Amino acid sequence: MTWTSAALTFLLVMDPLGNVPLFLAALRNTAPERRVRVILRELLIALGIMLVFLFSGRFLLNLLHVSQEALMVSGGVILLLIAVRMVFPTPEKNLHEPVNGEPFIVPLAVPYLAGPSLLATLILVSNSGPATHWPWWLLALGVAWLVSAVVLLSAGWLQRFVGERALVATERLMGMVLVMIGVQMMLEGLKAFVLS
């Protein structure tokens, strides 16, 4: 996996456009003058969590005795499940979390940005090549995070300018792309298992 495909995968899993209505709903009780500061704080907290998982991925897999093949298949399954929820949300199974007062870590940083699917993807990517590739994975994560940050800091403007329907349509499209990535990860994991 190249750093550009890793960055695109991270960005699709972070789903910044799909998170715009979620962020705005979570910040409904936050004073308008504090919203940008809160979003920036949550973005930085999420980035810290992502970096921990990116750099501790190999250690976690060795500690848990999880093979590369098992991680690829399970990562694909998680991506597939998240993608299906993005494409076919229901009132009972959507990505909204109840928020009382100003959000702190939950739900903005975790799980909206640094959710289980992204953390599993970070572990998978950090183990998909030699340890010397970590600068490329760091670059990929940085690019994806920066794009997400720009989108989420512009959340109010985006919702007014683009509209709710366009955001929902974009989230469905990103979900369809994630379905393909998840299936590909599963197939690669199964192929590696069969050939090993």
N, C-alpha and C positions, 0 to 999 in steps of 0.2 A: 504494500500500500504506500503510495507516494504521500508527501505532506499535503499536497493540494486535495487529494481525495480524502485524506484524513480530516482536513479542515472542513470540507464540504459535509462529511459525515457528522462531525461534531456540530456543525451549524444546523443541520437538519434535525438532529436529536434535540438540541437546545430549543429549536422551534420558536425563535423570537417573535415572528408575526403571529403565531398562534397564542403566544403568551401575552400579547398586547391587551386583549379583553380581560384576561385573568389578572394581570397586574393592575389594571384600572379598577376592577371590581374589588381587589384586595386593598387598594389604596383609597377606597371610597370614603372611609372615616378619617383619613389623614388630611391635615390642613394643606391646601394647594401649594403654599409656599415651601412646604417641607417635602413634597413628593419627589422632586429631582434628587434631593439629598438622600432620601430613603432608598430610592432606586439605585443610586450610585453605591451606597453602603452595602446593599444586598448583592449587587454585582461583584463587589470586591470580596465579600464573604464567600460567594459561590466560586469565584476564581481560586481562592485559597483552598477550598475543598477539592476542586478539580485538580489542582497541582499536587495535592497530597496523594490522590488516587493515581495520577499519572506517574509519579515517581516511586510510589510504593507498590505498583502493580506486580512486578516480578517477585518481590518479597512476599506479598499476600498469596500469590499462586504457589510458591514454594512452601509456605507455611501450611497452606490448606491441602497440599499435594493434589492440585488440580492441573490436569494436562492442558496443553494448548488447544487440542481438539475439542475437549469438553467445554472450554471457555468460548471457543468460536461458536459451537452449537448453542450453548446457553445464551450467549450474547445475541445471536440471531433470533432466538425465541423471544427474548425480552424486547428487542427492537420490533419484532413482528406484532407482539401484543400491544405495545404502545402505538404503533402505526395503525392498527385496526381501530383502536379507541379514537385516534385522530380522524380517521376516515368515516367511522360509524359511531359517533358519540350518542349516548342515551342519557336521559335525566338521571338514571341510577348510576351509570358508569361514565362520568365525565372527569375532567381534570381540575374541577373547581374544589377549593378547600375553604372551609368557613374561617373568617377572620373577624376578630373583635379588637377594635382599637388599631394602633399602628403596628404593622407587621414587623417582626424581627426574626430573621433567619427562616422561620416557617411562615408562610408557604413560598415566599418569593425566591430566596436563595436555594432552599431545599423544600419541595421537590421540583418547583417550576423550572429552575435553571439547572441545578446540579441534582438531577433526579437519578433514580436507580439505573435507567437505561443508559444515560450518559456516563455514569461512573463505571458501569460494566464495559462500555465501549472504550473508555480511557484505559482500563486495565488490559483489554484485548489489544488495542493498538500499541501500548507500551511493550507488549510481549510479542508483537508480530515481526520484529526484526532484531538485529544486534543491539546491544546496549548503547553502542556509539551513536545510534539514531535519535537519542533523546533530544538533541537541539531541534530536529525537524518536527518531532511530535509537539515540542513546546511552541514552535512557530505556528503549527497548525492550530493548536488550542488558542494561542494568542489572537490569531486572525479571526477565528470563529467567535471568541469572546468579545472582541472589539466590534464586530458587526452586530452581534446581539446587543451590546451596550448601546450603540448608536440607535438601533431600532427601539429599544425599550425606553431610552431617555426621550425619544420622540413619540412615545405611546399616545399621548393625548392628541397631538397634531395628526398622527397617522390615522387614528380612529375617525377624526373629523374629516380629513382629506380623502382617505381611501374608502371609508365606510365599513360597517360591520360585515356586510355580505362579502365584500372583496377579501377581508381578513379571513373569514370562514372558508371561502373558496381556496385561498392560498394554503391554509392549514390542511385542507383535504388533499391538495396536490402534494404538499410535503409528506403527508402520511403515505400516499401512494409510492413516492420515491423511497421512503423508509421501508415499505413492504419489500420492495425489490432488493434493497441492501440487506435486510434481515434474512431473506431467503438465500441470497448469495453467500452470506456468512455461514448459514447452516450447511449449505451444500459443500463449501470449502472445508468446514470442520469434519463433515462425514467422509469426504474424499480423503482427507489427511488421515483419518482414523482407519479407513479401509486399507490404505496403502502402507500404513506403518506396521 
